[in-house]
Structures are given as C-alpha cells and as structure tokens.
C-alpha cells in the first residue's frame, strides 16, 4: 500500500474528513488531498504528526511505499546536518588560524600554546564531521 492510500485509510478509520485532518495538522485540505492522491508527499515533520494522530509507528505508516522511502533517504543524504556544518567551520577556522594568524600576529608557529589551540580546533572539527558520517551511515543502514 502506498503512503497516500495509507493516509486515506487511517483517516477514514477515525471517521475524519480531509478538512478535519488538515485542521489538526494546521495545513490546507488541498495538501491532504495531494498526499492521498499521490501528487505530493508530506515532509518528515508532517509524517511524524500523522503517526501521532493515527497512533501508528513511522514504520507502520511509511512501509510499503518504496518511492516515498527512497525520497526520504535521498532528502536526508543531501541535507547537511548542523553537526556537519559545525565540523567544517571548525576545521576551516583551525586551518585559517594556522595560516593567517601566524603571519598577522607576532606568534611563532612553533609556540606550544598556538599549536595546541589550532590542533584542538581542527580535531574538534574532525570529530563533529566524523560523528555525522557515523550517525548517517548507522541511520541509513537500518
């Protein structure tokens, strides 16, 4: 069963109209209609809300609609998480500090405090970046 039919079936089990469901979700009735006819898919926030309203797990709600599952996976892989962005920023900050900071201020690049600070920033950035890779790979492996 595809997601649209699942939404319609669960909505009808609760004796709700499209308008009733739309009001509970703070969206338009047309959006519900588009989901049920397969013309569009709800975003992940709306999927979570639907699972709460229908008292279903996400698996029960989404399983069976291969197109939607593939769309969710593709969307998740293309979006950069906050941890990834933070990791890249920290790595860049460490590299910039090492290159530019050493020439701008009277600090020797071999000064232990300078090396320690730059190293910590770069290592933190790498840790955040690697953490997001591990979290994403674990999520998509399931």
Protein Blocks (a to p, Z undefined) as FASTA:
>chain_A
ZZklmmmmmmmmnopafklmmmmnopafklmmmmmnopaccdfklmmmmmmmnopafklm
mgoplmlmmmmmmmmmmpccfklmmmmmmmmmmmmmmmmmmmmpccdfklmklmmmmmmm
mmmmmmmmmmmmmmmmmmmmZZ
